[in-house]
Amino acid sequence: MNVLKTLLTLLLFSVFTGLYAQETARQKYIKKYKDIAIREMNEFSIPASITLAQGILESGDGKSKLAVQANNHFGIKCHLEWEGERVYHDDDAKDECFRKYAHAEESYRDHSLFLTGRSRYADLFKLRTNDYRGWAKGLQKAGYATSRTY
């Protein structure tokens, strides 16, 4: 009986340990894109933590339709100046135009260019790259997303 109890305990322990040891989708996303986010931070002074957080949020850990079909990890819409490929997706309205990228890395670069190229985000660049709270509040205040809880 004692041997059976010990074996059962070991079995349960190994099952729970195995479940705990598995990486979550979010951890995999961070591992996959952290180096790109750090490169973008070094070049554009956008905190890597903010870039990754936005990528995670906007792309559903890289699993959203936009991320999978268009490599668009930041939900960036076409806007007037966009001349690249496009996909259409329901967002605030039906069939809105979103930018499509050949690779996720292009999406990360465009995110950096998007933030640095628009005056409404200019105040963010007065903040330090380790001020993620200030950046998060500033992005919401500047209207990056339409959600008030962004």
N, CA, C and O of each residue as an XYZ file, in Angstrom:
600
protein
N       0.820     -1.203      0.000
C       0.000      0.000      0.000
C       0.858      1.259      0.000
O       0.559      2.224     -0.703
N       1.915      1.243      0.785
C       2.817      2.379      0.875
C       3.505      2.635     -0.469
O       3.687      3.788     -0.859
N       3.892      1.558     -1.186
C       4.519      1.683     -2.500
C       3.526      2.274     -3.492
O       3.900      3.132     -4.292
N       2.286      1.841     -3.458
C       1.243      2.348     -4.352
C       1.009      3.840     -4.096
O       0.876      4.626     -5.034
N       0.961      4.213     -2.837
C       0.766      5.615     -2.457
C       1.949      6.460     -2.953
O       1.749      7.566     -3.455
N       3.147      5.957     -2.818
C       4.339      6.666     -3.272
C       4.336      6.820     -4.793
O       4.641      7.891     -5.317
N       3.989      5.736     -5.494
C       3.923      5.802     -6.965
C       2.863      6.790     -7.423
O       3.092      7.558     -8.358
N       1.714      6.778     -6.775
C       0.638      7.699     -7.120
C       1.076      9.146     -6.869
O       0.798     10.029     -7.680
N       1.746      9.382     -5.769
C       2.254     10.719     -5.453
C       3.261     11.177     -6.502
O       3.208     12.316     -6.965
N       4.180     10.282     -6.874
C       5.172     10.618     -7.896
C       4.513     10.894     -9.244
O       4.921     11.808     -9.961
N       3.506     10.117     -9.584
C       2.785     10.310    -10.841
C       2.105     11.675    -10.858
O       2.223     12.419    -11.831
N       1.399     11.999     -9.788
C       0.723     13.296     -9.711
C       1.731     14.440     -9.748
O       1.509     15.449    -10.417
N       2.827     14.282     -9.036
C       3.875     15.296     -9.027
C       4.440     15.524    -10.429
O       4.640     16.665    -10.847
N       4.694     14.444    -11.141
C       5.262     14.576    -12.488
C       4.267     15.201    -13.453
O       4.657     15.962    -14.339
N       2.978     14.885    -13.289
C       1.955     15.497    -14.152
C       1.894     16.998    -13.898
O       1.919     17.790    -14.840
N       1.813     17.395    -12.619
C       1.733     18.821    -12.296
C       3.013     19.558    -12.650
O       2.954     20.698    -13.112
N       4.138     18.953    -12.452
C       5.416     19.564    -12.816
C       5.491     19.757    -14.322
O       5.951     20.796    -14.795
N       5.044     18.766    -15.071
C       5.038     18.860    -16.534
C       4.129     19.969    -17.023
O       4.468     20.688    -17.962
N       2.974     20.109    -16.387
C       2.056     21.177    -16.780
C       2.645     22.546    -16.458
O       2.525     23.481    -17.250
N       3.269     22.658    -15.317
C       3.864     23.921    -14.904
C       5.045     24.298    -15.793
O       5.274     25.473    -16.077
N       5.782     23.293    -16.223
C       6.990     23.538    -17.011
C       6.687     23.964    -18.444
O       7.556     24.528    -19.109
N       5.490     23.711    -18.928
C       5.157     24.080    -20.305
C       5.088     25.600    -20.425
O       4.535     26.279    -19.560
N       5.643     26.108    -21.484
C       5.607     27.541    -21.725
C       4.207     27.963    -22.146
O       3.529     27.255    -22.891
N       3.792     29.105    -21.671
C       2.520     29.654    -22.107
C       2.712     30.324    -23.462
O       3.838     30.589    -23.883
N       1.606     30.591    -24.133
C       1.660     31.289    -25.423
C       2.328     32.649    -25.254
O       3.071     33.090    -26.131
N       2.068     33.308    -24.140
C       2.660     34.624    -23.895
C       4.169     34.528    -23.706
O       4.916     35.358    -24.224
N       4.617     33.524    -22.969
C       6.055     33.343    -22.775
C       6.748     33.040    -24.098
O       7.851     33.524    -24.353
N       6.101     32.238    -24.936
C       6.661     31.927    -26.248
C       6.742     33.184    -27.113
O       7.721     33.398    -27.829
N       5.703     34.005    -27.035
C       5.682     35.252    -27.807
C       6.846     36.144    -27.382
O       7.578     36.666    -28.223
N       7.009     36.312    -26.087
C       8.088     37.162    -25.575
C       9.446     36.631    -26.012
O      10.304     37.392    -26.460
N       9.634     35.340    -25.881
C      10.908     34.731    -26.269
C      11.187     34.943    -27.761
O      12.323     35.198    -28.162
N      10.138     34.833    -28.566
C      10.293     34.945    -30.011
C      10.586     36.372    -30.474
O      11.355     36.564    -31.417
N       9.987     37.378    -29.828
C      10.066     38.748    -30.334
C      10.862     39.714    -29.460
O      10.994     40.885    -29.815
N      11.394     39.258    -28.331
C      12.096     40.176    -27.423
C      13.314     40.827    -28.068
O      13.566     42.013    -27.853
N      14.066     40.073    -28.847
C      15.264     40.651    -29.470
C      14.908     41.747    -30.470
O      15.613     42.751    -30.575
N      13.827     41.556    -31.192
C      13.364     42.597    -32.127
C      12.947     43.834    -31.346
O      13.304     44.954    -31.714
N      12.193     43.638    -30.272
C      11.731     44.767    -29.452
C      12.910     45.526    -28.849
O      12.875     46.754    -28.771
N      13.935     44.826    -28.431
C      15.127     45.471    -27.868
C      15.869     46.263    -28.944
O      16.330     47.376    -28.693
N      15.982     45.690    -30.134
C      16.622     46.416    -31.250
C      15.859     47.708    -31.559
O      16.458     48.764    -31.762
N      14.532     47.603    -31.590
C      13.710     48.785    -31.867
C      13.883     49.824    -30.763
O      13.925     51.021    -31.048
N      13.983     49.385    -29.504
C      14.187     50.302    -28.391
C      15.517     51.038    -28.545
O      15.595     52.250    -28.346
N      16.539     50.302    -28.897
C      17.864     50.916    -29.045
C      17.905     51.927    -30.188
O      18.650     52.905    -30.130
N      17.113     51.694    -31.214
C      17.123     52.605    -32.359
C      16.120     53.753    -32.230
O      16.388     54.867    -32.680
N      14.964     53.478    -31.615
C      13.884     54.473    -31.610
C      13.486     54.977    -30.219
O      12.617     55.842    -30.107
N      14.106     54.451    -29.164
C      13.824     54.867    -27.775
C      12.394     54.582    -27.328
O      11.834     55.314    -26.513
N      11.815     53.529    -27.858
C      10.511     53.048    -27.396
C      10.799     51.849    -26.494
O      11.449     50.899    -26.929
N      10.327     51.875    -25.247
C      10.643     50.772    -24.341
C      10.265     49.409    -24.929
O       9.157     49.226    -25.433
N      11.188     48.470    -24.858
C      10.910     47.120    -25.358
C       9.720     46.513    -24.629
O       8.935     45.770    -25.219
N       9.590     46.830    -23.350
C       8.463     46.294    -22.569
C       7.130     46.796    -23.119
O       6.152     46.049    -23.155
N       7.089     48.044    -23.543
C       5.864     48.621    -24.116
C       5.582     47.999    -25.479
O       4.447     47.627    -25.778
N       6.617     47.889    -26.300
C       6.440     47.284    -27.623
C       5.917     45.855    -27.487
O       4.967     45.472    -28.171
N       6.532     45.070    -26.609
C       6.076     43.693    -26.403
C       4.663     43.653    -25.831
O       3.840     42.845    -26.261
N       4.382     44.521    -24.866
C       3.040     44.543    -24.268
C       1.982     44.883    -25.319
O       0.914     44.271    -25.354
N       2.284     45.860    -26.168
C       1.326     46.198    -27.225
C       1.185     45.055    -28.221
O       0.077     44.733    -28.649
N       2.306     44.442    -28.588
C       2.249     43.300    -29.501
C       1.425     42.164    -28.922
O       0.621     41.557    -29.629
N       1.617     41.875    -27.651
C       0.864     40.817    -26.971
C      -0.620     41.150    -26.950
O      -1.460     40.321    -27.302
N      -0.931     42.363    -26.539
C      -2.326     42.785    -26.425
C      -3.017     42.835    -27.785
O      -4.105     42.287    -27.960
N      -2.377     43.493    -28.735
C      -3.004     43.684    -30.044
C      -3.098     42.396    -30.860
O      -4.019     42.232    -31.660
N      -2.158     41.492    -30.662
C      -2.141     40.273    -31.488
C      -2.660     39.034    -30.764
O      -2.658     37.941    -31.330
N      -3.103     39.195    -29.524
C      -3.559     38.024    -28.773
C      -2.456     36.985    -28.656
O      -2.660     35.807    -28.951
N      -1.287     37.435    -28.221
C      -0.110     36.558    -28.095
C       0.326     35.981    -29.444
O       0.869     34.879    -29.513
N       0.080     36.744    -30.515
C       0.490     36.313    -31.845
C      -0.506     35.394    -32.527
O      -0.210     34.841    -33.586
N      -1.682     35.222    -31.939
C      -2.660     34.270    -32.474
C      -3.867     34.920    -33.162
O      -4.731     34.217    -33.687
N      -3.930     36.250    -33.162
C      -5.081     36.907    -33.787
C      -5.053     36.711    -35.297
O      -4.024     36.368    -35.879
N      -6.188     36.932    -35.905
C      -6.304     36.811    -37.358
C      -5.341     37.770    -38.068
O      -4.698     37.400    -39.051
N      -5.248     39.007    -37.559
C      -4.339     39.983    -38.169
C      -2.884     39.550    -38.053
O      -2.106     39.717    -38.992
N      -2.517     38.996    -36.908
C      -1.124     38.569    -36.719
C      -0.803     37.367    -37.600
O       0.265     37.310    -38.211
N      -1.707     36.425    -37.666
C      -1.461     35.190    -38.416
C      -1.514     35.430    -39.923
O      -0.639     34.966    -40.654
N      -2.527     36.148    -40.388
C      -2.718     36.314    -41.828
C      -1.979     37.520    -42.421
O      -1.704     37.558    -43.620
N      -1.662     38.499    -41.574
C      -1.073     39.725    -42.115
C       0.213     40.136    -41.396
O       0.777     41.186    -41.704
N       0.679     39.335    -40.455
C       1.864     39.681    -39.652
C       1.736     41.062    -39.016
O       2.740     41.719    -38.738
N       0.507     41.497    -38.787
C       0.244     42.794    -38.171
C       0.042     42.557    -36.676
O      -1.034     42.140    -36.248
N       1.079     42.823    -35.887
C       1.045     42.551    -34.458
C       0.566     43.737    -33.637
O       0.426     43.622    -32.419
N       0.310     44.879    -34.279
C      -0.029     46.085    -33.531
C      -1.358     46.695    -33.950
O      -1.702     47.783    -33.489
N      -2.101     46.030    -34.799
C      -3.408     46.534    -35.208
C      -3.334     47.858    -35.941
O      -4.252     48.674    -35.854
N      -2.246     48.074    -36.664
C      -2.094     49.351    -37.374
C      -2.935     49.336    -38.645
O      -2.814     48.455    -39.497
N      -3.786     50.345    -38.732
C      -4.671     50.466    -39.890
C      -3.922     51.102    -41.061
O      -2.824     51.634    -40.897
N      -4.525     51.039    -42.224
C      -3.854     51.521    -43.438
C      -3.532     53.006    -43.401
O      -2.405     53.388    -43.717
N      -4.464     53.839    -43.033
C      -4.316     55.296    -43.091
C      -4.006     55.710    -44.535
O      -3.747     54.867    -45.394
N      -4.037     56.983    -44.777
C      -3.918     57.498    -46.150
C      -2.566     57.226    -46.791
O      -2.493     56.974    -47.994
N      -1.495     57.273    -46.004
C      -0.147     57.170    -46.587
C       0.287     55.745    -46.901
O       1.299     55.553    -47.575
N      -0.442     54.750    -46.436
C      -0.025     53.353    -46.616
C      -0.149     52.924    -48.071
O      -1.220     53.026    -48.669
N       0.961     52.440    -48.638
C       0.978     51.992    -50.024
C       1.241     50.496    -50.148
O       1.298     49.964    -51.256
N       1.401     49.816    -49.016
C       1.709     48.384    -49.029
C       0.466     47.523    -49.161
O      -0.629     48.004    -49.452
N       0.674     46.236    -48.937
C      -0.444     45.295    -49.012
C      -1.429     45.560    -47.891
O      -1.099     46.161    -46.868
N      -2.649     45.093    -48.113
C      -3.743     45.362    -47.175
C      -4.559     44.110    -46.915
O      -4.627     43.199    -47.740
N      -5.176     44.094    -45.744
C      -6.200     43.099    -45.422
C      -7.365     43.857    -44.810
O      -7.199     44.954    -44.277
N      -8.535     43.264    -44.893
C      -9.722     43.923    -44.368
C     -10.278     43.077    -43.236
O     -10.407     41.856    -43.332
N     -10.605     43.785    -42.155
C     -10.952     43.109    -40.912
C     -11.945     43.982    -40.154
O     -11.825     45.207    -40.162
N     -12.916     43.368    -39.505
C     -13.874     44.117    -38.695
C     -13.203     44.558    -37.403
O     -12.623     43.749    -36.680
N     -13.293     45.863    -37.123
C     -12.740     46.403    -35.884
C     -13.761     47.371    -35.315
O     -14.803     46.943    -34.819
N     -13.484     48.664    -35.374
C     -14.475     49.644    -34.931
C     -15.647     49.690    -35.915
O     -16.779     49.987    -35.534
N     -15.364     49.399    -37.157
C     -16.367     49.330    -38.214
C     -16.108     48.055    -39.029
O     -15.074     47.406    -38.874
N     -17.042     47.718    -39.878
C     -16.917     46.519    -40.704
C     -15.899     46.745    -41.825
O     -15.837     47.825    -42.412
N     -15.108     45.719    -42.110
C     -14.142     45.725    -43.216
C     -13.196     46.926    -43.216
O     -13.049     47.606    -44.233
N     -12.569     47.180    -42.099
C     -11.574     48.249    -42.040
C     -10.270     47.753    -42.650
O      -9.962     46.561    -42.621
N      -9.516     48.691    -43.198
C      -8.259     48.375    -43.864
C      -7.117     48.347    -42.857
O      -6.911     49.295    -42.100
N      -6.378     47.238    -42.863
C      -5.210     47.076    -41.999
C      -3.986     46.777    -42.848
O      -4.082     46.189    -43.926
N      -2.849     47.188    -42.346
C      -1.586     46.951    -43.039
C      -1.214     45.475    -42.978
O      -1.428     44.797    -41.973
N      -0.657     45.004    -44.075
C      -0.192     43.617    -44.143
C       1.321     43.638    -44.370
O       1.829     44.418    -45.176
N       2.026     42.776    -43.651
C       3.480     42.712    -43.726
C       3.913     41.315    -44.147
O       3.225     40.331    -43.877
N       5.042     41.242    -44.798
C       5.591     39.944    -45.199
C       6.104     39.172    -43.985
O       6.027     37.944    -43.943
N       6.633     39.909    -42.990
C       7.207     39.280    -41.796
C       6.833     40.100    -40.567
O       6.613     41.308    -40.661
N       6.762     39.448    -39.429
C       6.439     40.133    -38.177
C       7.441     41.246    -37.872
O       7.067     42.282    -37.322
N       8.695     41.040    -38.219
C       9.719     42.050    -37.952
C       9.375     43.373    -38.637
O       9.657     44.443    -38.097
N       8.769     43.303    -39.819
C       8.342     44.517    -40.517
C       7.254     45.238    -39.731
O       7.201     46.468    -39.711
N       6.393     44.469    -39.090
C       5.341     45.038    -38.263
C       5.943     45.791    -37.081
O       5.490     46.880    -36.730
N       6.971     45.198    -36.470
C       7.655     45.852    -35.352
C       8.315     47.155    -35.804
O       8.234     48.166    -35.106
N       8.962     47.135    -36.958
C       9.608     48.347    -37.474
C       8.557     49.409    -37.783
O       8.745     50.582    -37.459
N       7.458     49.008    -38.403
C       6.419     49.966    -38.749
C       5.785     50.555    -37.490
O       5.410     51.728    -37.474
N       5.665     49.757    -36.448
C       5.154     50.258    -35.169
C       6.063     51.380    -34.658
O       5.577     52.419    -34.212
N       7.367     51.171    -34.722
C       8.323     52.199    -34.284
C       8.187     53.456    -35.138
O       8.149     54.570    -34.616
N       8.115     53.271    -36.444
C       7.975     54.411    -37.350
C       6.638     55.118    -37.149
O       6.553     56.342    -37.241
N       5.609     54.345    -36.877
C       4.275     54.890    -36.633
C       4.295     55.817    -35.420
O       3.765     56.927    -35.472
N       4.908     55.357    -34.330
C       4.943     56.171    -33.111
C       5.860     57.382    -33.255
O       5.521     58.473    -32.798
N       7.012     57.200    -33.883
C       7.958     58.313    -34.016
C       7.514     59.329    -35.067
O       7.942     60.483    -35.033
N       6.674     58.915    -35.986
C       6.283     59.785    -37.090
C       4.997     60.564    -36.880
O       4.558     61.271    -37.787
N       4.388     60.454    -35.723
C       3.122     61.146    -35.476
C       3.268     62.075    -34.275
O       3.706     61.664    -33.200
N       2.895     63.322    -34.481
C       3.094     64.336    -33.441
C       2.304     64.032    -32.168
O       2.705     64.463    -31.087
N       1.212     63.315    -32.267
C       0.423     63.045    -31.061
C       1.154     62.154    -30.060
O       0.759     62.071    -28.897
N       2.220     61.487    -30.507
C       3.012     60.642    -29.616
C       4.316     61.321    -29.184
O       5.118     60.715    -28.473
N       4.533     62.556    -29.599
C       5.809     63.238    -29.353
C       6.153     63.329    -27.866
O       7.319     63.183    -27.500
N       5.176     63.563    -27.013
C       5.444     63.691    -25.575
C       5.986     62.400    -24.971
O       6.687     62.434    -23.959
N       5.672     61.284    -25.573
C       6.178     60.003    -25.063
C       7.698     59.942    -25.109
O       8.326     59.325    -24.249
N       8.276     60.572    -26.096
C       9.721     60.498    -26.297
C      10.499     61.420    -25.352
O      11.729     61.464    -25.383
N       9.760     62.156    -24.509
C      10.377     62.921    -23.433
C      10.585     62.035    -22.205
O      11.314     62.399    -21.283
N       9.934     60.865    -22.204
C      10.029     59.929    -21.083
C      11.233     59.018    -21.252
O      11.702     58.787    -22.366
N      11.730     58.503    -20.130
C      12.825     57.534    -20.171
C      12.300     56.190    -20.690
O      11.108     55.900    -20.593
N      13.189     55.393    -21.230
C      12.770     54.087    -21.752
C      12.417     53.108    -20.637
O      11.822     52.066    -20.909
N      12.767     53.413    -19.399
C      12.364     52.524    -18.305
C      11.083     52.992    -17.609
O      10.661     52.396    -16.617
N      10.466     54.056    -18.128
C       9.208     54.557    -17.572
C       8.016     53.922    -18.306
O       7.274     54.595    -19.022
N       7.861     52.632    -18.109
C       6.800     51.925    -18.834
C       5.408     52.397    -18.415
O       4.486     52.403    -19.231
N       5.248     52.793    -17.149
C       3.939     53.290    -16.709
C       3.575     54.579    -17.451
O       2.455     54.737    -17.938
N       4.538     55.491    -17.525
C       4.311     56.742    -18.241
C       4.002     56.505    -19.710
O       3.121     57.149    -20.280
N       4.728     55.583    -20.316
C       4.484     55.237    -21.714
C       3.095     54.641    -21.896
O       2.387     55.001    -22.836
N       2.703     53.745    -21.019
C       1.386     53.101    -21.135
C       0.271     54.134    -21.007
O      -0.677     54.136    -21.793
N       0.388     55.004    -20.021
C      -0.627     56.053    -19.842
C      -0.620     57.029    -21.015
O      -1.672     57.484    -21.463
N       0.574     57.343    -21.506
C       0.694     58.268    -22.631
C       0.101     57.718    -23.912
O      -0.519     58.451    -24.683
N       0.290     56.433    -24.138
C      -0.301     55.815    -25.334
C      -1.819     55.869    -25.272
O      -2.480     56.156    -26.270
N      -2.365     55.594    -24.100
C      -3.814     55.659    -23.936
C      -4.303     57.095    -24.143
O      -5.275     57.330    -24.861
N      -3.624     58.042    -23.513
C      -4.004     59.456    -23.624
C      -3.921     59.952    -25.069
O      -4.762     60.735    -25.511
N      -2.902     59.492    -25.803
C      -2.724     59.919    -27.192
C      -3.719     59.237    -28.135
O      -3.827     59.623    -29.299
N      -4.436     58.241    -27.651
C      -5.465     57.597    -28.460
C      -4.965     56.490    -29.366
O      -5.516     56.279    -30.446
N      -3.914     55.768    -28.936
C      -3.425     54.663    -29.779
C      -4.546     53.693    -30.096
O      -4.658     53.219    -31.227
N      -5.373     53.394    -29.112
C      -6.496     52.465    -29.312
C      -7.795     53.173    -28.931
O      -7.786     54.130    -28.156
N      -8.880     52.707    -29.465
C     -10.166     53.329    -29.190
C     -10.760     52.904    -27.852
O     -11.646     53.575    -27.323
N     -10.281     51.805    -27.309
C     -10.794     51.317    -26.032
C     -10.352     52.244    -24.892
O      -9.179     52.611    -24.816
N     -11.280     52.621    -24.011
C     -10.927     53.480    -22.888
C     -10.134     52.731    -21.822
O      -9.516     53.356    -20.961
N     -10.142     51.413    -21.870
C      -9.406     50.629    -20.887
C      -8.041     50.186    -21.413
O      -7.354     49.388    -20.776
N      -7.651     50.706    -22.576
C      -6.380     50.321    -23.191
C      -5.228     50.695    -22.279
O      -4.070     50.453    -22.616
